[in-house]
Amino acid sequence: MKKFAVAIDGPSGAGKSSIAKALAKKLNIIYVDTGAIYRTVGLYVYRHNVDSKDEDSIIAMLSDISVSLDYVDGVQHIFLNGEDVSDLIRTETISRYASDVSAIPEVRAFLLNLQRDMAKENSVIMDGRDIGTVVLPDAEVKIFLTASAEVRARRRFKELTEKGETVTFDEVLAAIITRDRNDSSRATAPLKAADDAVILDNSDINASETLDRVIDIIRSKTAE
């Protein structure tokens, strides 16, 4: 099969990462979790007690940050200056930091080439908020995966409570709504569907059904 790229964009909690991981395994292509990359920068900023909206300080820190991806037993791990932070970046606090730092143009430019380089030599699937519009505008397959805020909040609430975090559904829903507003209204690379993306709302279907529909879309697009 010829090399191709799949871009999956959409709001927080739509299931982009889970679907992308499953697709990568099923299609035997490389999965690039772009959200994890921004979370890693957010973690660095948080650890250095810098406010997530302090753009000047964050920009000044970029030269001290090294982000890399590696695969251990087929699972993607992300490293911050050589430290495996794959689990440390999956908290609500770091999620908020990721949202804020990702709105800074210099941060996006800093990470753009890292993401594009991964697609030059391999078939890849990337998920994020601007993959089809900015990172991989020439991707053969573009999907905008979405669901209602309430459905996404229920999914996120279940995920967090299963990890032992103490959080209420209302707090998670408020965070989802705030994240949507921030991601959609930012000046640089706002969250939106690419003009040629296929819109897939999975509010009323489960993960398995979502995966089947995405595979159908990929097969249709790569056969064109």
DASUL-V404090 format. One record per backbone hydrogen bond with DSSP energy under -0.5 kcal/mol. NH is the residue of the N-H (numbers start at 1). CO is the residue of the C=O. If there is no record, write none. Layout:
((NH | CO) (NH | CO))
This chain:
((6 | 124) (7 | 141) (8 | 6) (8 | 126) (9 | 7) (9 | 143) (10 | 128) (14 | 11) (19 | 15) (20 | 16) (21 | 17) (22 | 18) (23 | 19) (24 | 20) (25 | 21) (26 | 22) (27 | 23) (28 | 24) (29 | 24) (30 | 123) (32 | 125) (33 | 31) (34 | 32) (34 | 127) (35 | 127) (37 | 33) (38 | 34) (39 | 35) (40 | 36) (41 | 37) (42 | 38) (43 | 39) (44 | 40) (45 | 41) (46 | 42) (47 | 43) (48 | 44) (49 | 46) (50 | 45) (54 | 51) (55 | 53) (58 | 54) (59 | 55) (60 | 56) (61 | 57) (61 | 58) (62 | 58) (62 | 59) (64 | 61) (65 | 62) (68 | 79) (70 | 77) (72 | 70) (72 | 75) (73 | 71) (75 | 72) (77 | 70) (79 | 68) (80 | 83) (81 | 66) (81 | 79) (83 | 80) (85 | 78) (85 | 83) (89 | 85) (90 | 87) (91 | 89) (95 | 91) (96 | 92) (97 | 93) (98 | 94) (99 | 95) (100 | 96) (101 | 97) (102 | 98) (103 | 100) (104 | 101) (105 | 103) (107 | 104) (108 | 104) (109 | 105) (110 | 106) (111 | 107) (112 | 108) (113 | 109) (115 | 111) (116 | 112) (117 | 113) (118 | 114) (119 | 115) (119 | 116) (120 | 116) (120 | 117) (121 | 117) (124 | 4) (125 | 30) (126 | 6) (127 | 32) (128 | 8) (134 | 130) (135 | 130) (136 | 131) (137 | 134) (139 | 136) (141 | 5) (143 | 7) (144 | 198) (145 | 9) (145 | 143) (146 | 144) (146 | 200) (152 | 148) (153 | 149) (154 | 150) (155 | 151) (156 | 152) (157 | 153) (158 | 154) (159 | 155) (160 | 156) (161 | 157) (162 | 158) (163 | 159) (164 | 161) (165 | 160) (167 | 165) (172 | 168) (173 | 169) (174 | 170) (175 | 171) (176 | 172) (177 | 173) (178 | 174) (179 | 175) (180 | 176) (181 | 177) (182 | 178) (183 | 179) (184 | 180) (185 | 181) (186 | 182) (189 | 187) (191 | 183) (192 | 129) (197 | 194) (198 | 142) (199 | 197) (200 | 144) (202 | 146) (202 | 200) (205 | 202) (210 | 206) (211 | 207) (212 | 208) (213 | 209) (214 | 210) (215 | 211) (216 | 212) (217 | 213) (218 | 214) (219 | 215) (220 | 216) (221 | 217) (222 | 218) (223 | 219) (224 | 220) (224 | 221))
